Amino acid sequence: MEEDYYEILGISKSASGDEIKSAFRKLALKYHPDRNQGDKEAEEKFKKINEAYQVLSDNEKRSMYDRYGKSGLNGMGGGFGGFEDFDLGDIFSSFFGGGFSGSARSRKKNIDNYELDIEIPVTLTFKEAVFGVKKEINYKIKIPCEVCNGTGAKDGKKTVCSHCHGTGKISQRQGFMSFIQTCPYCNGTGEVVKDKCGACNGKGYEEESTSTTINIPAGVDNGTKIRVSSKGNLSASGVSGDMYIRISVKEDKYFIRHNDDIYIEVPVFFTQAVLGATLSIPNLKDEKLELRLPIGAHDKQQFVFDNEGVVNLRDGSKGRLIAQISMKMPKKLSLEQIDLLEKLEATFDVKSEHDSNGEDSILDKIKNWFK
């Protein structure tokens, strides 16, 4: 009785494409030949996992398999055969970080000797990040060396790589499989530089200063990346990469940000907390908000103002402004103030004299705080 592909991957027949990928990734990592050297059982298991994935990840093959089983795949242009020699990068690069063969972007790098995309750090003030800002960015890009046309080779001539014979890939056999990977000698180009270009010392590029003005949207934060199309390095074929702006934000003197919420600490004298008070505090636009303290407000108590925070980059909603009070006590007391506090204490029926255990009274403790 033939094994069921769904059972091999440990999924249901109604599994989504993402569930199929997730199951394959988990099992492929577990039974990969590199992790199970000499284990024939793991090797066979890995082969079946790969076979099941190639069928179930293809909608047409999966539909045929669901209706007719393996026999229905026999006439589908190779079906699920051909597992003995395939490029693991085609399947595994999206799962395991591209370690077996280069991505399209890295192949661009190999051809042009440098990455086309660039990343520029930009520092903003707190308010610039909150409200957005227009910034002129001055930076350098790489352009192909005119002498060697970006090849890095003297007279623009390269020679065929002797290790991969111009294919850009080399294979290594392990058990029943051939692992095909990017040639490390030519970085996948199939060509190597024999004599370096004297103008660029074999780099294949020169650097050029340039500038551009970008609109940074409201709500960016530390680590936010903004893509600016076609403002990156220039390839020998005339294609420009993209520029990525990486944002860092300076701290503010008064406000602290957490996601889309803003926190501000409000100093409150202890009598205001005891008696209750109405205070004016600033919002992000330096407008005044009314903070009403209830009678008996306590230290670190928080008061929330909705829609006074930062704009969310994805949906445009606004976070909150959260005011946290910080109780302030007097550092010194006059005799008159002490007398008034003692009279106030008496109205609450609090004993001021020492108790039977010889401990200080509550008022004595308070007085000691201010010494």
C-alpha positions in Angstrom: 0.0 0.0 0.0 1.5 3.3 -1.1 2.1 6.0 1.5 -0.2 9.0 1.5 1.5 12.4 0.9 -0.6 14.1 3.5 0.4 11.5 6.1 4.1 11.9 5.1 3.9 15.7 5.9 1.6 15.1 8.9 -1.1 17.4 7.6 -4.8 17.2 6.8 -6.2 17.0 3.3 -7.7 20.5 3.7 -4.3 22.0 4.6 -3.6 25.4 3.2 -0.5 26.3 1.2 1.1 27.9 4.2 0.5 24.9 6.3 2.1 22.7 3.7 5.1 24.9 3.5 5.4 25.0 7.3 5.2 21.2 7.6 7.7 20.7 4.9 10.2 23.1 6.4 10.0 21.5 9.8 10.5 17.9 8.5 13.1 18.9 6.0 15.2 20.5 8.7 14.8 17.4 10.9 15.7 14.8 8.2 18.1 16.8 6.1 21.1 14.7 5.0 23.6 17.3 6.4 22.1 16.7 9.9 21.9 12.9 9.5 25.2 11.8 8.0 25.2 8.1 7.1 21.6 7.6 8.3 19.9 5.7 5.5 16.5 5.8 7.1 16.6 9.6 7.5 17.8 9.9 3.9 14.9 7.9 2.6 12.5 9.9 4.8 13.9 13.1 3.4 13.3 11.9 -0.1 9.7 11.1 0.6 9.2 14.5 2.3 10.5 16.2 -0.8 8.4 14.1 -3.1 5.3 14.9 -1.1 6.0 18.6 -1.0 6.7 18.9 -4.8 3.2 17.4 -5.4 1.1 19.1 -2.7 2.7 22.5 -3.2 1.6 22.5 -6.9 -2.1 23.1 -7.2 -2.5 21.2 -10.5 -0.5 18.2 -9.2 -2.3 18.3 -5.9 -5.7 18.3 -7.6 -4.8 15.3 -9.8 -3.3 13.4 -6.8 -6.5 14.0 -4.7 -8.6 12.6 -7.5 -6.5 9.7 -8.8 -3.6 9.2 -6.4 0.0 8.7 -7.6 -1.2 7.0 -10.8 -2.9 10.2 -11.9 0.5 12.0 -11.9 2.3 9.7 -14.3 1.5 11.7 -17.4 2.1 15.2 -16.0 5.4 16.1 -17.6 7.7 14.4 -15.2 5.2 14.2 -12.4 7.1 14.0 -9.2 10.2 12.3 -10.5 13.7 13.6 -10.8 14.6 13.9 -7.1 18.1 12.6 -7.5 19.6 15.8 -9.0 18.0 19.1 -8.4 19.0 22.6 -7.2 18.2 22.8 -3.5 18.2 26.5 -3.8 15.1 26.4 -5.9 13.1 25.0 -3.1 15.1 25.7 0.1 16.3 29.2 -0.4 12.9 30.6 0.7 12.9 28.3 3.8 16.5 28.2 4.9 17.9 31.6 4.1 19.2 31.0 0.6 22.3 29.0 1.7 22.3 26.7 -1.3 22.1 29.1 -4.2 22.0 32.8 -4.6 18.8 34.9 -4.8 18.0 37.2 -7.7 19.3 40.1 -5.8 22.6 38.4 -4.9 23.0 37.4 -8.6 22.8 41.1 -9.4 25.6 41.6 -7.0 27.7 38.9 -8.6 27.3 40.5 -12.1 28.0 44.0 -11.0 30.6 43.3 -8.3 28.5 45.2 -5.7 25.0 45.3 -4.3 22.6 47.6 -6.1 20.5 48.3 -3.1 21.9 50.6 -0.5 20.9 51.5 3.1 21.3 55.1 4.4 20.9 55.9 8.2 18.9 59.0 8.9 18.5 60.5 12.4 15.3 62.5 13.2 14.2 64.6 16.1 11.3 63.2 18.2 8.8 65.6 16.7 10.0 65.0 13.1 9.3 61.3 13.6 5.9 62.0 15.1 4.7 64.5 12.5 6.7 63.6 9.4 9.3 65.7 7.7 10.8 66.4 4.3 14.5 65.6 4.3 17.3 66.2 1.8 19.6 63.1 1.9 23.2 63.5 0.8 24.9 60.2 0.1 27.2 58.3 -2.3 26.4 55.7 -4.9 28.5 53.2 -6.8 28.6 53.6 -10.5 30.4 51.3 -13.0 34.0 52.0 -13.8 34.1 53.6 -17.2 37.5 52.0 -18.1 36.5 48.4 -17.5 32.7 48.9 -17.8 32.1 47.6 -14.3 33.9 44.3 -14.8 36.9 45.0 -12.7 39.1 43.4 -15.4 41.8 45.0 -17.5 40.3 46.0 -20.8 37.0 44.7 -19.6 37.9 41.1 -20.3 37.2 38.2 -17.9 38.1 34.6 -18.3 35.9 31.5 -17.8 36.0 30.1 -14.3 38.0 26.9 -14.3 36.2 25.5 -11.3 32.6 25.6 -12.6 33.5 25.9 -16.3 31.4 28.9 -16.7 28.1 27.5 -15.2 28.4 29.5 -12.0 27.5 26.4 -10.0 29.2 23.4 -8.6 27.7 20.2 -7.3 28.6 17.9 -4.5 27.1 14.4 -4.2 25.9 13.1 -0.8 24.2 9.8 -0.9 21.4 9.7 -3.4 21.4 13.5 -3.9 23.5 16.1 -5.7 23.7 19.4 -3.8 24.1 22.2 -6.3 25.4 25.5 -4.9 26.9 28.8 -6.1 30.5 28.5 -7.2 32.6 30.2 -4.5 35.4 31.0 -6.9 33.4 33.2 -9.3 30.5 34.0 -7.0 28.1 32.4 -9.5 29.1 34.6 -12.5 30.9 31.9 -14.4 33.8 34.3 -15.0 36.8 35.5 -13.0 39.2 38.5 -13.3 42.6 37.5 -14.3 44.2 41.0 -14.7 42.7 43.8 -12.5 41.6 47.1 -14.0 44.1 49.8 -13.0 41.5 52.5 -12.8 39.3 50.9 -10.1 41.9 48.4 -8.8 39.6 45.5 -9.8 36.6 46.8 -7.8 34.5 47.5 -10.9 33.1 50.7 -9.6 33.7 54.3 -8.7 31.8 56.3 -6.0 29.8 59.4 -6.9 28.2 62.0 -4.5 24.5 62.6 -5.0 21.4 63.8 -3.1 17.7 63.4 -3.1 14.7 64.8 -1.2 12.3 62.4 0.5 9.0 62.8 2.4 9.2 60.9 5.6 5.7 60.0 6.8 4.3 60.8 10.2 4.6 57.9 12.7 8.0 56.4 11.9 10.1 55.1 14.8 13.5 53.6 15.5 14.3 50.9 13.0 11.7 51.9 10.5 12.9 51.4 6.9 11.6 53.4 4.0 12.2 52.2 0.4 13.0 54.9 -2.2 12.8 53.3 -5.7 15.8 53.5 -8.1 17.9 55.7 -5.9 20.6 53.1 -5.2 23.8 52.0 -7.0 24.0 52.0 -10.8 24.7 48.7 -12.6 26.7 48.4 -15.8 23.5 47.7 -17.7 22.0 51.0 -16.5 19.7 49.5 -13.9 19.6 51.4 -10.5 19.0 49.6 -7.2 16.8 50.9 -4.4 17.7 53.1 -1.5 16.5 52.1 2.0 16.3 54.8 4.6 16.9 53.4 8.1 15.4 55.7 10.8 16.7 56.4 14.2 15.0 58.9 16.5 16.4 61.1 19.2 14.9 61.1 22.7 12.6 63.9 23.7 13.1 66.0 26.9 9.5 65.4 28.1 7.8 62.6 26.1 8.6 58.9 26.0 7.2 56.8 23.2 6.0 53.2 23.3 4.6 52.0 20.0 1.9 54.6 19.2 1.4 55.7 22.8 3.2 58.7 24.4 4.0 59.0 28.1 4.7 62.2 30.0 5.6 62.5 33.7 3.7 65.3 35.5 5.1 66.6 38.8 2.4 67.0 41.4 2.8 68.6 44.8 1.5 66.4 47.6 -1.2 68.9 48.6 -2.6 68.9 45.0 -2.8 65.1 45.2 -4.5 65.2 48.6 -6.9 68.0 47.8 -7.5 67.3 44.1 -6.5 69.8 41.4 -6.9 70.7 37.8 -3.6 71.1 35.9 -2.6 72.1 32.4 -0.2 69.7 30.5 1.1 69.9 27.0 0.3 67.5 24.2 2.6 66.6 21.2 1.4 69.8 19.4 2.3 72.0 22.4 -1.4 72.6 23.0 -2.8 72.5 26.5 -4.7 69.5 27.9 -6.7 69.6 31.2 -5.6 67.0 33.7 -8.1 66.7 36.6 -6.7 65.1 39.7 -9.2 63.4 42.0 -9.0 63.9 45.7 -6.4 61.4 47.1 -4.5 60.8 43.8 -1.5 58.6 44.4 2.1 58.6 43.1 2.5 57.1 39.6 -1.2 57.1 38.9 -1.9 57.3 35.2 -4.4 59.4 33.3 -5.2 58.5 29.6 -6.0 60.9 26.8 -7.2 59.0 23.7 -6.2 60.0 20.2 -3.4 62.2 21.5 -0.6 59.8 20.6 1.3 59.0 17.3 -0.3 58.2 14.0 -0.1 54.5 13.1 1.8 54.0 9.8 -0.5 51.2 8.7 -4.1 52.2 9.5 -3.8 55.9 10.3 -5.3 55.5 13.8 -3.8 57.4 16.7 -2.3 56.2 20.0 -2.9 57.6 23.5 -1.1 60.2 25.6 -0.6 58.8 29.1 0.1 61.3 31.9 1.7 59.7 34.9 1.9 61.8 38.0 5.1 62.1 40.1 4.4 63.1 43.7 6.7 65.8 45.0 7.2 66.4 48.7 8.7 69.5 50.5 12.3 69.1 51.4 11.9 71.5 54.4 9.1 72.4 56.8 8.7 75.6 58.8 7.4 75.6 62.4 4.1 77.0 61.1 3.8 74.2 58.5 4.6 71.6 61.0 1.9 73.0 63.3 -0.6 73.0 60.5 0.2 69.4 59.6 -0.1 68.3 63.2 -3.6 70.0 63.4 -4.5 68.3 60.1 -3.3 64.9 61.4 -5.4 65.4 64.6 -8.6 65.7 62.5 -7.9 62.2 61.1 -7.5 60.8 64.6 -3.9 59.7 64.0 -1.8 59.2 67.1 1.3 61.2 67.1 2.9 59.9 70.3 5.2 56.9 70.4 3.5 53.6 70.6 4.1 50.8 73.1 6.8 49.3 70.9 8.9 52.5 71.0 8.5 53.1 67.2 8.2 56.7 65.9 4.7 58.1 65.2 3.5 58.6 61.7 4.1 62.3 61.8 7.6 61.8 63.3 8.4 59.6 60.3 7.1 62.2 57.9 9.2 64.9 59.6 12.3 62.6 59.3 11.7 62.4 55.5 12.4 66.2 55.2 15.5 66.4 57.4 
